[in-house]
Amino acid sequence: MTVDQNISSRINLMRMLLIAGIVFVHVPYDHDASPFLQNNDEFDWLRVFLGESLFRIGVPCLSALSGYLLFRKGLDGFDYRRTLRQKARTLLMPFLIWNLSVLLCVLFMQHFGVGIGYFPDLWAAKPADWADHALAAGDFPVNLPLYFLRDLMVCIVLSPLLAFLVRKAPAPVLGVLFAIAVIPQLTSGIVLKQSILFSFTLGIFLALQRVDLKMLDRHAPLGIGLVLLAALVLADPLLSNGPDYPLMLDILRNLLAILGALGFWLLSAPLVRTRLGQRLAASGSLSFWTFCAHYPLLMLMWMVWNRYISADYYPVFYIGAVLLTFAVMILSNRLVRAKAPALYEVLTGSRNRRSFPPHGAPKGAASGPGHSARLIHQQR
């Protein structure tokens, strides 16, 4: 199956749009600045709507696109060994470089008593904890959003098996994986974020069945409206019941994250025809750069803010941190790409050389520092 220019542009657009959304998900806060205290009225509702409802759709959507692209040429065009070699360069190497770099920086800061409570206490960590912090062996890495690259690599390693299963028995395979993705008590024991395994496999299924990704474009207004309405409706109970959501509310949030991916894909149909959409589609490896670099920058700004300014002004921090993060990501991306192109190629997994959209890049969880460790775990 060939992917035409329209689909290619829409995939690039989606990556940039959803990874920009992930920035909102990851804006840190502690207990005193929690939106669930509802100290800032409509502003707290907006934070929950963006971070807990709407942009949770990013990870499943990007996972599905990755699975689809991996098998876009069908089983006959799939070279497993070549794929593993390529993904070692485009996913595994950037994961190790970005995560270990952040880990070393945190280790250095904590040696001088800086950053404790904002990142895991590395000097007190046990060997098993180090395996998680450095390699995401069984839990989230120190550069938290990079769990997506870890999970995506696991899915790629398993991709021949997933393709075989979803081809032979699509309904039961997708049904079981969907249940695992939606019901919090269930786990595959394979990935850290269960929705990734289902969405990636769904993407494989769509590619092998040669499903036309434009077939529902004429229903774009309806699909977009339903997803937006669902995210709006869900925001109120999330705000009232968080951060420890009741089981049914957690299930509904997971359902929106998975099913809402269709709405975001439909959004790309009209958006790609606009000037903004074309600019997003042409942003290239900026999406991957933003994904890998935004979290430590947000945490650094949060550390500085807490050092000098009160939590009473949290809305100012939230807005300023988001705007500054986007500005720094754009400027640093241009600077490193221009001044150190070889380094840039390594940090972005050679994405700058490829005209076709790369497989995978995102998506995450929110966090907060120190005494809000419970909030961090909840938001993952």
KADA-V416889 format. One record per helix or strand of 3 or more residues. SS is the DSSP state (2 for helix, 1 for strand). FROM is the first residue (numbers start at 0). LEN is the number of residues. If there is no record, write none. Layout:
BEGIN
SS:FROM:LEN ; SS:FROM:LEN
END
This chain:
BEGIN
2:4:21 ; 2:30:3 ; 2:34:3 ; 2:41:29 ; 2:79:32 ; 2:121:3 ; 2:126:9 ; 2:143:14 ; 2:158:10 ; 2:169:13 ; 2:193:15 ; 2:216:25 ; 2:246:25 ; 2:274:7 ; 2:285:23 ; 2:310:29 ; 2:340:7 ; 2:350:3 ; 2:369:10
END
